[in-house]
Amino acid sequence: MLHAGLSLQTQELTAIFLAVRLCCSLTMENDIHTFLDFATLASTLWVVYMIRCKLQATYNEDLDDIQKYYLVTC
C-alpha cells in the first residue's frame, strides 16, 4: 500500500482560498473571524514553505497530480 502524504498542490489551493477569504473578511467584517482567517492562512503558508524548502527531499511530485487549473477555473 502506497501512502502519498500531504499534497503540496492541495495546500496551495487552500492558501489561495484563504487569501481571498481574508480579503473579503477585511472589507466586510473585520472581526475575530478576520484574525482566525489570517492565522489559518499563515499556518497554511508555513506548511507550503516547509514542503517546498525544508522537506523537498521527501516530496514526491509524481504522486501529487491534482489538476489545479481545472479546480480554480470551475
N, CA, C and O atoms as CSV, one atom per row, in Angstrom:
chain,resi,resn,atom,element,x,y,z
A,1,MET,N,N,0.841,-1.176,0.000
A,1,MET,CA,C,0.000,0.000,0.000
A,1,MET,C,C,0.888,1.241,0.000
A,1,MET,O,O,1.801,1.363,0.816
A,2,LEU,N,N,0.611,2.154,-0.918
A,2,LEU,CA,C,1.419,3.355,-1.088
A,2,LEU,C,C,0.738,4.546,-0.417
A,2,LEU,O,O,-0.426,4.833,-0.697
A,3,HIS,N,N,1.452,5.236,0.463
A,3,HIS,CA,C,0.926,6.416,1.130
A,3,HIS,C,C,1.580,7.648,0.524
A,3,HIS,O,O,2.805,7.761,0.507
A,4,ALA,N,N,0.772,8.565,0.029
A,4,ALA,CA,C,1.307,9.739,-0.656
A,4,ALA,C,C,1.610,10.875,0.307
A,4,ALA,O,O,2.476,11.697,0.006
A,5,GLY,N,N,0.952,10.959,1.433
A,5,GLY,CA,C,1.213,12.030,2.382
A,5,GLY,C,C,0.432,13.287,2.056
A,5,GLY,O,O,-0.600,13.233,1.387
A,6,LEU,N,N,0.926,14.413,2.531
A,6,LEU,CA,C,0.261,15.699,2.371
A,6,LEU,C,C,0.509,16.246,0.970
A,6,LEU,O,O,1.642,16.229,0.489
A,7,SER,N,N,-0.526,16.722,0.324
A,7,SER,CA,C,-0.423,17.219,-1.038
A,7,SER,C,C,-0.030,18.695,-1.044
A,7,SER,O,O,-0.724,19.529,-0.462
A,8,LEU,N,N,1.079,19.012,-1.698
A,8,LEU,CA,C,1.520,20.395,-1.836
A,8,LEU,C,C,0.516,21.191,-2.650
A,8,LEU,O,O,0.206,22.333,-2.311
A,9,GLN,N,N,0.015,20.605,-3.703
A,9,GLN,CA,C,-0.927,21.322,-4.552
A,9,GLN,C,C,-2.231,21.629,-3.816
A,9,GLN,O,O,-2.801,22.704,-4.006
A,10,THR,N,N,-2.706,20.725,-2.998
A,10,THR,CA,C,-3.902,20.983,-2.212
A,10,THR,C,C,-3.652,22.099,-1.210
A,10,THR,O,O,-4.529,22.933,-0.982
A,11,GLN,N,N,-2.480,22.127,-0.614
A,11,GLN,CA,C,-2.139,23.202,0.325
A,11,GLN,C,C,-2.073,24.552,-0.397
A,11,GLN,O,O,-2.496,25.569,0.153
A,12,GLU,N,N,-1.553,24.565,-1.609
A,12,GLU,CA,C,-1.505,25.809,-2.379
A,12,GLU,C,C,-2.907,26.294,-2.737
A,12,GLU,O,O,-3.178,27.493,-2.674
A,13,LEU,N,N,-3.793,25.384,-3.110
A,13,LEU,CA,C,-5.184,25.762,-3.379
A,13,LEU,C,C,-5.870,26.286,-2.121
A,13,LEU,O,O,-6.639,27.245,-2.182
A,14,THR,N,N,-5.596,25.663,-0.999
A,14,THR,CA,C,-6.151,26.132,0.272
A,14,THR,C,C,-5.649,27.528,0.591
A,14,THR,O,O,-6.415,28.360,1.077
A,15,ALA,N,N,-4.375,27.804,0.327
A,15,ALA,CA,C,-3.818,29.141,0.569
A,15,ALA,C,C,-4.490,30.179,-0.315
A,15,ALA,O,O,-4.768,31.286,0.146
A,16,ILE,N,N,-4.757,29.851,-1.572
A,16,ILE,CA,C,-5.456,30.782,-2.459
A,16,ILE,C,C,-6.852,31.079,-1.924
A,16,ILE,O,O,-7.267,32.236,-1.856
A,17,PHE,N,N,-7.567,30.034,-1.547
A,17,PHE,CA,C,-8.911,30.203,-0.991
A,17,PHE,C,C,-8.882,31.074,0.261
A,17,PHE,O,O,-9.702,31.980,0.410
A,18,LEU,N,N,-7.943,30.803,1.155
A,18,LEU,CA,C,-7.873,31.560,2.404
A,18,LEU,C,C,-7.476,33.014,2.171
A,18,LEU,O,O,-7.935,33.902,2.890
A,19,ALA,N,N,-6.628,33.267,1.178
A,19,ALA,CA,C,-6.246,34.645,0.863
A,19,ALA,C,C,-7.453,35.438,0.362
A,19,ALA,O,O,-7.644,36.590,0.753
A,20,VAL,N,N,-8.256,34.834,-0.492
A,20,VAL,CA,C,-9.472,35.503,-0.975
A,20,VAL,C,C,-10.448,35.707,0.176
A,20,VAL,O,O,-11.062,36.767,0.292
A,21,ARG,N,N,-10.589,34.711,1.012
A,21,ARG,CA,C,-11.494,34.824,2.169
A,21,ARG,C,C,-11.035,35.924,3.119
A,21,ARG,O,O,-11.858,36.663,3.658
A,22,LEU,N,N,-9.721,36.036,3.325
A,22,LEU,CA,C,-9.182,37.070,4.196
A,22,LEU,C,C,-9.441,38.456,3.617
A,22,LEU,O,O,-9.800,39.374,4.356
A,23,CYS,N,N,-9.268,38.619,2.323
A,23,CYS,CA,C,-9.555,39.917,1.685
A,23,CYS,C,C,-11.018,40.300,1.872
A,23,CYS,O,O,-11.324,41.446,2.201
A,24,CYS,N,N,-11.913,39.353,1.663
A,24,CYS,CA,C,-13.346,39.625,1.863
A,24,CYS,C,C,-13.638,39.925,3.325
A,24,CYS,O,O,-14.429,40.816,3.633
A,25,SER,N,N,-13.012,39.197,4.211
A,25,SER,CA,C,-13.231,39.404,5.638
A,25,SER,C,C,-12.742,40.778,6.081
A,25,SER,O,O,-13.367,41.414,6.930
A,26,LEU,N,N,-11.627,41.242,5.513
A,26,LEU,CA,C,-11.099,42.561,5.869
A,26,LEU,C,C,-12.033,43.678,5.409
A,26,LEU,O,O,-12.180,44.686,6.100
A,27,THR,N,N,-12.657,43.509,4.258
A,27,THR,CA,C,-13.519,44.567,3.732
A,27,THR,C,C,-14.929,44.534,4.299
A,27,THR,O,O,-15.585,45.574,4.365
A,28,MET,N,N,-15.412,43.366,4.710
A,28,MET,CA,C,-16.803,43.256,5.143
A,28,MET,C,C,-16.987,43.139,6.655
A,28,MET,O,O,-17.867,43.788,7.221
A,29,GLU,N,N,-16.176,42.329,7.305
A,29,GLU,CA,C,-16.440,42.005,8.704
A,29,GLU,C,C,-15.465,42.683,9.654
A,29,GLU,O,O,-15.862,43.465,10.518
A,30,ASN,N,N,-14.182,42.371,9.482
A,30,ASN,CA,C,-13.127,42.895,10.350
A,30,ASN,C,C,-13.398,42.584,11.829
A,30,ASN,O,O,-13.395,43.479,12.675
A,31,ASP,N,N,-13.629,41.309,12.118
A,31,ASP,CA,C,-13.880,40.870,13.484
A,31,ASP,C,C,-12.946,39.706,13.820
A,31,ASP,O,O,-11.887,39.563,13.210
A,32,ILE,N,N,-13.336,38.879,14.786
A,32,ILE,CA,C,-12.486,37.776,15.219
A,32,ILE,C,C,-12.234,36.777,14.088
A,32,ILE,O,O,-11.184,36.136,14.047
A,33,HIS,N,N,-13.194,36.646,13.172
A,33,HIS,CA,C,-13.018,35.722,12.057
A,33,HIS,C,C,-11.892,36.181,11.131
A,33,HIS,O,O,-11.229,35.357,10.502
A,34,THR,N,N,-11.679,37.481,11.047
A,34,THR,CA,C,-10.567,38.007,10.257
A,34,THR,C,C,-9.240,37.527,10.834
A,34,THR,O,O,-8.356,37.100,10.091
A,35,PHE,N,N,-9.102,37.596,12.139
A,35,PHE,CA,C,-7.890,37.107,12.794
A,35,PHE,C,C,-7.722,35.607,12.585
A,35,PHE,O,O,-6.616,35.136,12.322
A,36,LEU,N,N,-8.804,34.864,12.700
A,36,LEU,CA,C,-8.737,33.411,12.505
A,36,LEU,C,C,-8.372,33.062,11.060
A,36,LEU,O,O,-7.608,32.127,10.818
A,37,ASP,N,N,-8.919,33.814,10.103
A,37,ASP,CA,C,-8.557,33.594,8.702
A,37,ASP,C,C,-7.070,33.880,8.483
A,37,ASP,O,O,-6.395,33.141,7.766
A,38,PHE,N,N,-6.566,34.937,9.092
A,38,PHE,CA,C,-5.151,35.270,8.960
A,38,PHE,C,C,-4.272,34.176,9.569
A,38,PHE,O,O,-3.270,33.780,8.976
A,39,ALA,N,N,-4.647,33.696,10.741
A,39,ALA,CA,C,-3.863,32.644,11.402
A,39,ALA,C,C,-3.860,31.355,10.582
A,39,ALA,O,O,-2.833,30.685,10.473
A,40,THR,N,N,-5.005,31.014,10.012
A,40,THR,CA,C,-5.095,29.809,9.190
A,40,THR,C,C,-4.271,29.960,7.916
A,40,THR,O,O,-3.593,29.020,7.503
A,41,LEU,N,N,-4.325,31.142,7.287
A,41,LEU,CA,C,-3.526,31.393,6.089
A,41,LEU,C,C,-2.036,31.322,6.417
A,41,LEU,O,O,-1.262,30.733,5.663
A,42,ALA,N,N,-1.638,31.913,7.529
A,42,ALA,CA,C,-0.222,31.894,7.914
A,42,ALA,C,C,0.270,30.466,8.140
A,42,ALA,O,O,1.368,30.118,7.706
A,43,SER,N,N,-0.520,29.646,8.805
A,43,SER,CA,C,-0.087,28.267,9.052
A,43,SER,C,C,-0.079,27.447,7.767
A,43,SER,O,O,0.776,26.576,7.599
A,44,THR,N,N,-1.013,27.710,6.860
A,44,THR,CA,C,-1.017,27.010,5.575
A,44,THR,C,C,0.200,27.405,4.746
A,44,THR,O,O,0.822,26.552,4.113
A,45,LEU,N,N,0.544,28.695,4.745
A,45,LEU,CA,C,1.736,29.143,4.019
A,45,LEU,C,C,3.005,28.562,4.633
A,45,LEU,O,O,3.973,28.296,3.920
A,46,TRP,N,N,3.007,28.364,5.949
A,46,TRP,CA,C,4.153,27.728,6.602
A,46,TRP,C,C,4.298,26.281,6.132
A,46,TRP,O,O,5.411,25.819,5.881
A,47,VAL,N,N,3.191,25.572,6.015
A,47,VAL,CA,C,3.228,24.186,5.532
A,47,VAL,C,C,3.748,24.152,4.093
A,47,VAL,O,O,4.570,23.300,3.755
A,48,VAL,N,N,3.276,25.075,3.240
A,48,VAL,CA,C,3.754,25.139,1.857
A,48,VAL,C,C,5.259,25.411,1.832
A,48,VAL,O,O,5.992,24.776,1.074
A,49,TYR,N,N,5.715,26.342,2.650
A,49,TYR,CA,C,7.143,26.648,2.733
A,49,TYR,C,C,7.949,25.416,3.160
A,49,TYR,O,O,8.983,25.105,2.568
A,50,MET,N,N,7.471,24.733,4.176
A,50,MET,CA,C,8.185,23.551,4.668
A,50,MET,C,C,8.279,22.472,3.583
A,50,MET,O,O,9.333,21.861,3.410
A,51,ILE,N,N,7.188,22.236,2.855
A,51,ILE,CA,C,7.210,21.213,1.810
A,51,ILE,C,C,8.148,21.626,0.680
A,51,ILE,O,O,8.923,20.809,0.185
A,52,ARG,N,N,8.081,22.892,0.273
A,52,ARG,CA,C,8.893,23.362,-0.861
A,52,ARG,C,C,10.377,23.504,-0.521
A,52,ARG,O,O,11.228,23.251,-1.374
A,53,CYS,N,N,10.699,23.904,0.703
A,53,CYS,CA,C,12.094,24.237,1.028
A,53,CYS,C,C,12.761,23.229,1.962
A,53,CYS,O,O,13.780,22.639,1.605
A,54,LYS,N,N,12.211,23.031,3.124
A,54,LYS,CA,C,12.867,22.211,4.144
A,54,LYS,C,C,12.699,20.708,3.920
A,54,LYS,O,O,13.609,19.932,4.211
A,55,LEU,N,N,11.544,20.297,3.408
A,55,LEU,CA,C,11.263,18.870,3.234
A,55,LEU,C,C,11.241,18.473,1.765
A,55,LEU,O,O,10.600,17.488,1.397
A,56,GLN,N,N,11.926,19.220,0.937
A,56,GLN,CA,C,11.900,18.998,-0.505
A,56,GLN,C,C,12.369,17.592,-0.887
A,56,GLN,O,O,11.864,17.016,-1.851
A,57,ALA,N,N,13.308,17.046,-0.158
A,57,ALA,CA,C,13.831,15.718,-0.479
A,57,ALA,C,C,12.790,14.621,-0.275
A,57,ALA,O,O,12.891,13.559,-0.890
A,58,THR,N,N,11.799,14.856,0.571
A,58,THR,CA,C,10.782,13.841,0.838
A,58,THR,C,C,9.534,14.022,-0.015
A,58,THR,O,O,8.636,13.181,0.017
A,59,TYR,N,N,9.467,15.114,-0.780
A,59,TYR,CA,C,8.287,15.389,-1.605
A,59,TYR,C,C,8.372,14.619,-2.910
A,59,TYR,O,O,9.373,14.706,-3.621
A,60,ASN,N,N,7.329,13.868,-3.229
A,60,ASN,CA,C,7.267,13.083,-4.458
A,60,ASN,C,C,6.241,13.717,-5.384
A,60,ASN,O,O,5.037,13.514,-5.231
A,61,GLU,N,N,6.733,14.485,-6.343
A,61,GLU,CA,C,5.855,15.229,-7.247
A,61,GLU,C,C,5.005,14.298,-8.119
A,61,GLU,O,O,3.906,14.672,-8.529
A,62,ASP,N,N,5.495,13.116,-8.400
A,62,ASP,CA,C,4.750,12.168,-9.232
A,62,ASP,C,C,3.439,11.729,-8.584
A,62,ASP,O,O,2.478,11.426,-9.291
A,63,LEU,N,N,3.385,11.690,-7.279
A,63,LEU,CA,C,2.170,11.271,-6.579
A,63,LEU,C,C,1.196,12.430,-6.340
A,63,LEU,O,O,0.051,12.208,-5.945
A,64,ASP,N,N,1.643,13.644,-6.575
A,64,ASP,CA,C,0.824,14.838,-6.335
A,64,ASP,C,C,0.363,15.386,-7.683
A,64,ASP,O,O,0.916,16.362,-8.190
A,65,ASP,N,N,-0.647,14.753,-8.250
A,65,ASP,CA,C,-1.023,15.041,-9.631
A,65,ASP,C,C,-2.414,15.653,-9.782
A,65,ASP,O,O,-3.095,15.381,-10.771
A,66,ILE,N,N,-2.844,16.461,-8.838
A,66,ILE,CA,C,-4.136,17.126,-8.924
A,66,ILE,C,C,-4.072,18.213,-10.008
A,66,ILE,O,O,-3.036,18.854,-10.186
A,67,GLN,N,N,-5.151,18.411,-10.710
A,67,GLN,CA,C,-5.210,19.413,-11.770
A,67,GLN,C,C,-5.700,20.736,-11.186
A,67,GLN,O,O,-6.904,20.984,-11.128
A,68,LYS,N,N,-4.773,21.578,-10.758
A,68,LYS,CA,C,-5.137,22.849,-10.121
A,68,LYS,C,C,-5.891,23.765,-11.076
A,68,LYS,O,O,-6.859,24.408,-10.669
A,69,TYR,N,N,-5.475,23.838,-12.320
A,69,TYR,CA,C,-6.111,24.746,-13.270
A,69,TYR,C,C,-7.595,24.425,-13.405
A,69,TYR,O,O,-8.424,25.333,-13.453
A,70,TYR,N,N,-7.931,23.154,-13.466
A,70,TYR,CA,C,-9.329,22.741,-13.595
A,70,TYR,C,C,-10.126,23.156,-12.357
A,70,TYR,O,O,-11.255,23.631,-12.480
A,71,LEU,N,N,-9.560,22.985,-11.191
A,71,LEU,CA,C,-10.278,23.322,-9.959
A,71,LEU,C,C,-10.468,24.828,-9.796
A,71,LEU,O,O,-11.520,25.268,-9.334
A,72,VAL,N,N,-9.467,25.622,-10.168
A,72,VAL,CA,C,-9.541,27.069,-9.997
A,72,VAL,C,C,-10.523,27.696,-10.975
A,72,VAL,O,O,-11.194,28.670,-10.632
A,73,THR,N,N,-10.620,27.156,-12.185
A,73,THR,CA,C,-11.486,27.754,-13.200
A,73,THR,C,C,-12.932,27.297,-13.108
A,73,THR,O,O,-13.792,27.890,-13.760
A,74,CYS,N,N,-13.232,26.288,-12.340
A,74,CYS,CA,C,-14.621,25.810,-12.255
A,74,CYS,C,C,-15.485,26.639,-11.398
A,74,CYS,O,O,-16.670,26.342,-11.246
